Amino acid sequence: MSYYLAALYALHGSIKRAYWHPEKIRRHQEKNLKKVIRYAYENVPFYHRKFKEWKINPYEINSIEDLNKIPVTEKKELRSNLTSAVSREFNISSLRMLSTSGSTGKPLNVFISKKEDLIRKIKHVRANMSCGQKLWDKWAAITSPSHFSEVSGFHRKIGFFSPIFISVFESTEAQLSKIEKIKPDVLGGYSSSLVLLAKESEKRGSNEVKPRIIFSGAELLDDKSRLLIEKTFNAPVYDQYAIIELERVAWQCCEKKKYHIDADFIITQFIDKNCEEVSAGERGSIVCTSLFNYAMPLIRYAVGDIGVPSDEICSCGRSLPLMGVIEGRRDSLLSLPGGRLLSPRTMTITMNSFELSYFIDQFRIIQRKPSLIDIYVKLKEDKKVDNWGFKRKLLAHIERSLNLSASEEFFEIEFVENLPLDKSGKFSSVISELDCERNEK
């Protein structure tokens, strides 16, 4: 019981911090930053060695600007130095291990303590409550079975922020049937799962699922998908940006649907290919420094996603800094002729603005080599179309939208009957197997 009382106290404090003056949040960040940096240097062999190699004095890292003296840490570095990246103060066998989805084919293991696990849950609850979720709301979540064990038996018994999990690997028909029986106040899931659920609900003519709030995450949510989900279930969709390593990073508030960054827990930077911070409104690689990870500190950690920082102030009253649209993973960037890079969001917007997009049930875009991008299209079962004419019109639309000349036309379109989920249970609509970061340099 003391665990839950401590959790409630910490949750109350985190909700108050969201309304702090920006300067107070900054002081809070820098106070905790100094602790994390010194701790990592003294207790984590990986960072001790890294600081020595780069001739960095950890006791001179006192401000957010000072962070730029520290080189970015990539996933591959942590993956190859996993044991030395864990603090000597912790027995690794006593820590909880989490694994990233491995969208690049190489998952990263992350180790967290019980205290850090509690903080992650608090971040999650704060984001949800900010959008109107109540502690005892009935909550259904479509997710990977790997998350099913995250809720304890006692947790389920009291029903305190306790999701009813539904496997993402079940058929959409089975998912919808379960959710109809649950009749949740809150519905959550991978963005692609919610889209498929909405389509199945429309197909079935069902109006049994009537959530008050819907949370999407794990994948990019384009405007067309958001509208479909909101229209089908007659409820607002709030998108949340999270990664396994840190839990929530940013989340949309219910008033303005702006992405608020969890700045009291994480320092988030947006950098260009020269590792310099970009200006507000510009695209940059997201780099995070955790202020609560001690078992396995994450300092200037490149999460692999592209985002847009914002200097706007949200009228909801929360002073947590904002970020614009999350454009997706760096390994999802497509490479066009001449070295031009294209975000996955740009490609999904292009596909969704196609005049015959209403014929398309799903699509997946894969680039395996610089000279070719494959587009796989699954048509709706009840739509009949002239395949040759459809291809010709789609290619012309892509050419106009992306400002490509005929000589640069290097898209191949293939019609398929099925597009499987990724191994993680998510659905990636845009995939690049190229090393776009290397190409960009």
C-alpha positions in Angstrom: 0.0 0.0 0.0 2.9 2.4 0.8 4.0 2.0 -2.9 0.7 3.3 -4.1 0.6 6.2 -1.6 4.1 7.1 -2.8 3.0 6.9 -6.4 0.0 9.2 -5.7 2.2 11.7 -4.0 4.7 11.7 -6.8 1.9 11.9 -9.4 0.5 15.0 -7.6 3.9 16.6 -7.7 4.4 15.9 -11.4 1.0 17.4 -12.3 1.9 20.6 -10.4 5.3 20.8 -12.2 3.5 20.9 -15.6 2.3 24.4 -14.6 5.6 25.7 -13.3 7.1 28.8 -14.8 9.6 27.9 -17.6 12.5 29.2 -15.6 11.6 27.1 -12.6 11.4 24.0 -14.9 14.9 24.9 -16.3 16.3 25.2 -12.7 14.8 21.8 -11.9 16.3 20.3 -15.1 19.8 21.7 -14.4 19.8 20.6 -10.8 18.9 17.0 -11.8 21.2 17.1 -14.8 24.3 17.8 -12.6 23.4 14.8 -10.4 22.9 12.5 -13.4 26.2 13.5 -15.1 28.3 13.2 -12.0 26.7 9.9 -11.0 27.2 8.4 -14.5 30.9 9.5 -14.5 31.5 8.0 -11.0 29.4 4.8 -11.4 29.0 3.8 -15.0 32.1 2.5 -16.8 30.7 3.3 -20.3 30.3 7.0 -19.5 33.5 7.3 -17.4 35.5 6.0 -20.3 33.6 8.2 -22.8 34.2 11.4 -20.7 37.9 10.5 -20.4 38.3 9.9 -24.1 36.6 13.3 -25.0 38.4 15.1 -22.2 35.1 16.2 -20.6 35.1 17.3 -17.0 31.7 16.1 -15.6 31.9 18.7 -12.9 31.8 21.5 -15.5 28.5 20.3 -17.0 26.1 22.6 -15.1 23.7 23.9 -17.7 21.6 22.6 -20.6 24.0 24.4 -23.0 26.9 22.5 -21.4 25.3 19.3 -22.6 26.5 20.1 -26.1 30.1 19.4 -25.0 29.1 15.7 -24.7 29.0 13.6 -27.8 25.8 11.9 -28.8 25.4 8.3 -27.8 23.9 6.0 -30.5 22.0 2.8 -30.0 24.8 0.7 -31.5 27.2 2.1 -28.8 25.0 1.0 -26.0 24.2 -2.3 -27.6 27.9 -3.2 -27.9 28.7 -1.9 -24.4 25.6 -3.1 -22.6 27.2 -4.4 -19.4 29.4 -1.4 -18.9 26.4 0.9 -19.5 24.8 -0.3 -16.3 25.7 1.3 -12.9 28.1 -0.6 -10.7 25.7 0.2 -7.8 23.1 -2.1 -9.2 23.0 -5.9 -9.6 21.9 -6.4 -13.1 19.9 -9.5 -12.2 17.7 -7.3 -9.8 16.8 -4.9 -12.6 13.9 -5.1 -14.9 14.9 -5.6 -18.6 13.0 -3.9 -21.4 13.7 -4.4 -25.1 13.1 -2.0 -27.9 11.0 -3.2 -30.8 14.1 -3.6 -33.0 12.6 -1.9 -36.0 16.2 -1.9 -37.5 16.4 -5.7 -36.8 18.6 -5.1 -33.7 16.7 -4.5 -30.5 18.4 -2.8 -27.6 18.0 -4.0 -24.0 17.4 -1.4 -21.3 17.6 -2.0 -17.6 15.6 0.0 -15.0 15.2 -0.1 -11.2 11.9 -0.3 -9.3 12.0 3.4 -8.6 12.6 4.2 -12.3 9.7 1.9 -13.2 7.4 3.9 -10.9 8.5 7.2 -12.5 7.8 5.8 -15.9 4.2 4.9 -14.8 3.8 8.4 -13.3 4.7 10.0 -16.6 2.2 7.8 -18.4 -0.6 8.5 -15.9 0.1 12.3 -16.0 -0.2 12.4 -19.7 -3.5 10.4 -19.7 -5.0 12.4 -16.9 -4.2 15.6 -18.6 -6.6 14.5 -21.4 -9.4 13.6 -19.0 -8.8 10.0 -18.0 -9.9 9.2 -14.5 -8.3 6.8 -12.1 -11.0 4.2 -12.2 -12.0 4.6 -15.9 -12.5 1.2 -17.7 -9.5 1.1 -20.0 -8.9 -1.2 -23.0 -5.5 -1.2 -24.7 -4.4 -3.0 -27.8 -0.7 -3.8 -27.5 2.0 -6.4 -27.6 1.7 -9.3 -25.2 5.1 -8.3 -23.8 3.3 -5.5 -21.9 0.7 -7.7 -20.3 2.8 -8.4 -17.1 3.2 -4.6 -16.4 0.0 -4.6 -14.3 0.2 -6.4 -10.9 -2.6 -8.6 -9.5 -3.2 -6.0 -6.7 -3.3 -3.3 -9.3 -6.0 -5.1 -11.2 -8.0 -5.8 -8.0 -8.3 -2.2 -7.1 -8.8 -1.1 -10.7 -6.5 1.9 -10.3 -5.4 2.9 -13.8 -5.5 -0.7 -14.8 -5.7 -1.4 -18.5 -7.4 -4.5 -19.9 -4.9 -5.7 -22.5 -5.8 -7.1 -25.9 -3.1 -8.7 -28.0 -2.2 -6.8 -31.2 -1.6 -10.2 -32.8 -5.3 -11.2 -32.5 -7.4 -10.8 -35.5 -9.1 -7.4 -35.8 -12.5 -9.1 -35.6 -11.5 -10.8 -32.3 -10.2 -7.5 -30.9 -13.4 -5.6 -31.8 -15.6 -8.4 -30.2 -13.6 -8.2 -26.9 -13.7 -4.4 -26.9 -17.5 -4.4 -27.5 -17.9 -6.6 -24.4 -15.5 -4.4 -22.3 -17.3 -1.2 -23.3 -14.3 0.9 -22.2 -14.3 4.6 -21.2 -10.8 4.8 -22.6 -9.4 3.1 -25.7 -5.7 3.0 -26.5 -3.4 1.2 -29.0 -0.9 1.4 -31.8 -2.1 3.9 -34.3 -2.4 1.3 -37.1 -4.3 -1.0 -34.8 -6.9 1.7 -34.1 -7.2 2.4 -37.8 -7.9 -1.3 -38.5 -10.3 -1.5 -35.6 -12.2 1.6 -37.0 -12.4 -0.1 -40.4 -13.7 -3.3 -38.9 -16.3 -1.4 -36.9 -17.5 0.3 -40.0 -17.6 -2.9 -41.9 -19.6 -4.6 -39.2 -21.9 -1.6 -38.8 -21.1 -1.7 -35.1 -21.8 1.2 -32.7 -21.1 -0.7 -29.5 -17.7 0.8 -28.9 -18.2 4.3 -27.4 -15.1 5.4 -25.6 -14.9 8.9 -24.1 -11.1 9.2 -24.9 -8.8 7.5 -27.4 -5.0 7.4 -27.1 -2.8 6.5 -30.0 0.9 5.9 -30.1 3.9 3.8 -31.2 3.6 4.9 -34.8 3.0 8.1 -36.8 -0.7 9.1 -36.8 -1.6 11.0 -40.0 -4.6 13.3 -40.3 -6.6 10.9 -42.4 -6.2 8.1 -39.9 -7.1 10.4 -37.0 -10.3 11.6 -38.7 -11.3 8.0 -39.4 -10.8 6.9 -35.8 -12.6 9.9 -34.4 -15.5 9.7 -36.8 -16.0 6.0 -36.3 -15.9 6.0 -32.5 -17.2 9.6 -32.0 -14.4 10.4 -29.5 -11.2 12.6 -29.6 -7.9 11.0 -30.3 -4.8 12.2 -28.4 -1.5 11.1 -29.7 1.4 10.3 -27.5 5.1 10.0 -28.4 6.9 7.4 -26.3 10.0 5.1 -26.6 10.7 2.0 -24.6 13.9 3.5 -23.2 12.1 6.5 -21.6 8.4 5.8 -21.7 6.5 9.1 -22.6 8.6 11.8 -24.2 5.8 14.1 -25.4 2.0 14.0 -25.4 -1.0 16.0 -26.8 -3.0 18.0 -24.3 -6.8 17.8 -24.7 -7.3 21.6 -25.1 -5.1 22.3 -28.1 -3.6 18.9 -29.0 -0.1 20.3 -28.8 2.7 17.9 -28.0 4.0 18.8 -24.5 7.5 17.5 -23.7 8.1 15.8 -20.3 10.8 18.4 -19.6 10.8 17.8 -15.8 11.9 14.2 -16.5 13.9 14.5 -19.8 16.0 17.2 -21.5 15.1 16.9 -25.2 17.3 18.4 -28.0 16.8 18.5 -31.7 20.1 18.4 -33.7 21.2 18.6 -37.3 23.8 16.3 -39.0 26.6 18.4 -37.4 25.2 17.8 -34.0 24.1 21.4 -33.6 20.7 22.3 -32.2 18.2 23.4 -34.8 15.9 26.4 -34.5 12.2 26.3 -33.7 10.3 25.0 -36.7 13.2 23.1 -38.2 13.6 19.3 -38.4 16.1 17.7 -36.2 17.2 14.3 -34.8 15.8 13.9 -31.3 18.4 13.5 -28.6 17.3 12.9 -25.0 19.0 13.1 -21.6 17.1 11.3 -18.9 16.9 13.0 -15.5 15.6 9.8 -13.8 17.6 6.9 -15.3 20.4 5.9 -12.9 20.5 2.1 -13.3 21.4 2.7 -16.9 21.8 6.4 -17.6 20.9 7.8 -21.0 22.9 11.0 -21.8 22.5 12.7 -25.1 20.9 9.5 -26.4 19.9 9.6 -30.1 16.5 7.9 -30.1 16.4 7.6 -33.9 13.4 9.8 -34.6 13.0 13.1 -36.3 11.0 15.9 -34.7 10.4 19.7 -34.9 10.9 21.9 -31.8 8.4 24.7 -31.2 8.7 28.0 -29.3 5.0 28.4 -29.0 3.2 28.7 -25.7 0.1 26.5 -25.3 -3.0 28.2 -24.1 -3.9 25.2 -22.0 -1.9 26.8 -19.2 0.8 24.1 -19.0 4.3 25.5 -19.3 6.0 22.3 -20.4 7.8 23.1 -23.8 6.2 22.0 -27.0 7.3 20.1 -30.1 5.7 20.0 -33.5 4.9 17.0 -35.6 7.0 13.9 -34.9 8.1 12.9 -38.4 9.3 9.4 -37.7 12.4 7.3 -37.4 15.6 8.2 -39.2 15.7 4.7 -40.6 12.3 5.4 -42.2 13.6 8.4 -44.2 13.5 7.8 -48.0 16.3 8.9 -50.3 15.3 10.5 -53.5 17.6 11.2 -56.5 20.3 13.8 -55.8 20.4 12.8 -52.1 17.2 14.6 -51.1 15.7 13.0 -48.0 11.9 12.5 -47.5 10.2 12.0 -44.2 7.7 9.1 -43.9 5.0 11.6 -43.1 5.5 13.4 -46.4 5.1 10.1 -48.2 1.9 9.2 -46.3 0.4 12.6 -47.0 1.2 12.1 -50.7 -0.5 8.8 -50.7 -3.6 10.0 -48.8 -4.0 13.0 -51.0 -4.2 10.8 -54.2 -7.5 11.3 -56.0 -8.2 7.6 -55.9 -7.1 7.0 -52.3 -10.6 5.9 -51.4 -9.8 2.7 -53.3 -6.8 1.9 -51.0 -7.3 -0.1 -47.9 -3.6 -0.1 -46.8 -0.2 0.6 -48.4 3.4 0.0 -47.5 6.4 1.8 -49.0 9.8 0.1 -48.8 13.1 1.4 -50.2 15.7 -1.3 -50.4 18.2 0.5 -52.8 18.8 4.1 -53.8 17.4 3.6 -57.3 14.1 2.1 -56.4 11.1 2.6 -54.0 8.5 -0.2 -53.9 4.9 0.7 -53.1 2.7 -2.2 -52.1 -1.1 -1.4 -52.3 -3.9 -3.4 -50.8 -7.2 -2.4 -52.4 -10.5 -2.4 -50.6 -12.4 -5.6 -51.3 -15.5 -3.9 -52.6 -13.6 -1.6 -55.0 -12.9 -2.6 -58.5 -10.3 -0.7 -60.4 -8.3 -0.8 -63.6 -4.9 -1.6 -62.2 -2.9 -0.2 -65.1 -4.8 3.1 -65.0 -4.5 3.3 -61.2 -0.7 2.8 -61.4 -0.4 5.5 -64.1 -2.4 8.0 -62.1 -0.6 7.3 -58.8 2.8 7.7 -60.4 1.8 11.0 -62.0 0.4 12.2 -58.6 3.7 11.2 -56.8 5.7 13.0 -59.5 3.7 16.2 -59.1 3.6 16.1 -55.3 7.3 15.5 -54.8 8.4 17.7 -57.7 10.1 14.9 -59.5 10.8 15.0 -63.2 9.9 12.0 -65.5 13.6 11.0 -65.6 13.5 10.6 -61.8 10.6 8.3 -61.7 11.8 5.3 -59.8 8.7 4.0 -58.0 7.3 0.5 -58.6 3.7 -0.2 -57.6 2.5 -3.7 -56.8 -1.0 -4.8 -55.8 -1.1 -7.3 -52.9 -3.8 -9.2 -51.0 -2.3 -8.8 -47.5 0.2 -6.6 -45.7 1.4 -8.3 -42.5 2.2 -6.5 -39.2 5.8 -6.0 -38.2 7.3 -8.6 -35.7 6.7 -6.1 -32.9 2.9 -6.1 -33.8 3.0 -2.6 -35.2 2.4 -1.7 -38.8 5.1 0.4 -40.5 3.7 2.0 -43.6 7.1 3.5 -44.6 10.3 1.6 -44.3 13.8 2.4 -45.5 16.5 -0.3 -45.5 19.1 2.4 -46.5 21.6 4.1 -44.2 20.1 7.5 -44.7 22.3 9.1 -42.1 25.3 8.1 -44.0 23.8 9.3 -47.3 23.0 12.6 -45.7 26.6 13.2 -44.8 
